[in-house]
């Protein structure tokens, strides 16, 4: 199954892809046309389900609001995956391997998607 992982942010969204057991960072997309860009990626990669990182509090509310508009735009199911500390983990991993911190949102999306693939937490489908 082709999956697209998303690390949602106010200005940009990190994307990751998996067609098996390993998630790969894909790219970072920016406003204003996020929905169109995600829809295009979904078409190109024949995505069957979206996995969106979610945290707590007001951030979770904003993520869910965006997810509802995204479902309308792409017509695919979305499952939420806990994204707690994925951005910090992404930056730490990049520094660990000596890479310049760039596109950490795509790496965060890959960590979110890998967590889903590994079945480390309960997922919620909307």
Secondary structure, DSSP 8 states (H G I E B T S, - for coil): --EEEEEE-SSEEEEEEESSS--EEEEEEESS-HHHHHHHHHHHHT--EEEEEE-SHHHHHHHHHHHHHHHHHH--EEEEEE-TTHHHHHHHHHHHTT-----HHHHHHHHHHHHHHHT-S--EE-
